[in-house]
């Protein structure tokens, strides 16, 4: 399951949730203030390959 990062637009708290892709489009609640004004934050990732360049 992927881990998604969210940011509360009310208090600014960043938090992560591990969820199925189907749950990703659902409503999320800030664990700090309880607000539903939560935005998905894109995260960086590094792709590892076995091929050397």
Backbone bond lengths (Angstrom), bond angles and torsions (degrees), N, CA, C in turn:
res aa  C-N    CA-C-N  psi(-1)  N-CA   C-N-CA  omega(-1)  CA-C   N-CA-C  phi
1 X - - - 1.449 - - 1.527 109.46 -
2 X 1.314 116.58 137.29 1.464 119.42 179.14 1.530 112.12 -76.60
3 X 1.317 115.09 156.12 1.463 122.19 175.43 1.516 107.58 -106.42
4 X 1.321 116.13 128.38 1.462 121.95 -179.73 1.516 109.35 -111.69
5 X 1.331 116.54 146.15 1.452 121.85 178.55 1.525 108.55 -108.65
6 X 1.331 115.61 137.09 1.457 122.28 -179.03 1.519 109.83 -127.75
7 X 1.333 115.50 157.26 1.465 122.10 175.94 1.516 108.12 -131.17
8 X 1.343 114.99 130.38 1.461 120.64 177.66 1.523 108.04 -77.15
9 X 1.329 116.64 128.59 1.459 121.07 -179.69 1.525 111.91 -79.25
10 X 1.331 117.31 -13.40 1.464 120.84 179.99 1.524 111.79 -88.17
11 X 1.351 117.58 -51.01 1.472 120.31 -175.77 1.529 113.63 -109.41
12 X 1.343 118.16 -10.24 1.459 121.72 177.32 1.515 115.58 85.04
13 X 1.323 118.11 3.38 1.470 122.01 -178.65 1.527 110.72 -66.01
14 X 1.348 116.22 132.49 1.462 122.12 172.72 1.519 107.84 -96.98
15 X 1.334 117.36 134.51 1.446 120.56 177.68 1.517 109.81 -148.68
16 X 1.333 115.93 158.74 1.463 122.59 -178.84 1.515 110.38 -116.55
17 X 1.334 115.59 149.25 1.457 121.73 174.78 1.521 108.54 -138.64
18 X 1.320 115.45 135.30 1.456 121.33 173.60 1.517 106.74 -94.53
19 X 1.330 116.58 123.79 1.458 120.35 -175.10 1.517 111.39 -154.52
20 X 1.323 115.34 160.36 1.462 121.18 174.98 1.528 108.72 -68.72
21 X 1.312 116.60 157.29 1.462 121.44 179.49 1.533 110.49 -58.72
22 X 1.330 118.05 -36.41 1.460 122.10 179.81 1.538 111.51 -64.84
23 X 1.328 118.17 -31.38 1.460 122.05 179.88 1.525 111.66 -78.54
24 X 1.315 117.40 -19.75 1.456 122.20 -175.00 1.525 112.41 -59.90
25 X 1.304 118.24 -31.14 1.459 121.08 -177.52 1.530 112.58 -86.72
26 X 1.316 118.05 -0.69 1.458 121.88 -178.14 1.521 113.74 -79.95
27 X 1.332 115.95 179.15 1.462 122.99 179.23 1.521 109.77 -77.76
28 X 1.321 117.44 136.53 1.456 122.00 179.16 1.522 109.87 -120.43
29 X 1.338 115.61 151.80 1.458 122.19 -177.30 1.522 109.19 -122.55
30 X 1.324 116.72 134.97 1.459 121.99 178.03 1.530 109.68 -66.75
31 X 1.351 117.86 128.70 1.456 119.81 -179.57 1.535 113.26 -72.39
32 X 1.326 117.73 -15.18 1.469 121.02 -178.00 1.526 112.34 -90.33
33 X 1.339 116.63 -50.36 1.466 119.13 -174.73 1.525 114.03 -113.29
34 X 1.344 117.95 -9.93 1.462 121.31 178.55 1.519 114.51 82.54
35 X 1.316 118.30 5.25 1.462 122.00 -179.56 1.535 110.57 -70.34
36 X 1.329 115.50 148.64 1.463 120.82 174.91 1.528 111.14 -98.47
37 X 1.341 117.51 4.22 1.469 122.26 176.85 1.530 107.33 -84.47
38 X 1.332 115.03 76.90 1.463 122.48 -174.83 1.520 108.84 -120.24
39 X 1.341 116.68 134.09 1.463 121.80 -179.46 1.520 110.19 -117.82
40 X 1.324 115.53 140.80 1.462 121.17 176.63 1.519 109.07 -69.99
41 X 1.330 116.83 134.40 1.456 122.77 177.61 1.521 108.52 -109.49
42 X 1.325 118.66 116.86 1.464 119.94 176.61 1.528 110.23 -60.74
43 X 1.304 116.39 141.05 1.463 121.08 -179.64 1.519 109.76 -115.29
44 X 1.321 115.37 152.68 1.458 120.60 176.69 1.519 109.64 -79.77
45 X 1.314 114.87 152.79 1.452 119.61 174.39 1.514 108.36 -147.77
46 X 1.312 116.15 159.45 1.456 122.20 178.01 1.510 108.41 -118.85
47 X 1.304 116.01 126.58 1.468 120.38 177.89 1.519 108.44 -87.82
48 X 1.311 116.38 125.34 1.454 121.60 179.17 1.531 108.15 -101.55
49 X 1.313 116.20 129.55 1.447 120.49 177.56 1.520 109.48 -125.23
50 X 1.301 115.77 160.14 1.460 119.00 179.67 1.530 111.13 -88.97
51 X 1.317 115.67 -10.40 1.468 121.00 -178.44 1.518 110.14 -85.04
52 X 1.329 117.24 129.59 1.457 121.25 177.93 1.504 109.67 -92.72
53 X 1.323 116.34 141.36 1.469 119.50 -179.81 1.498 112.23 -107.06
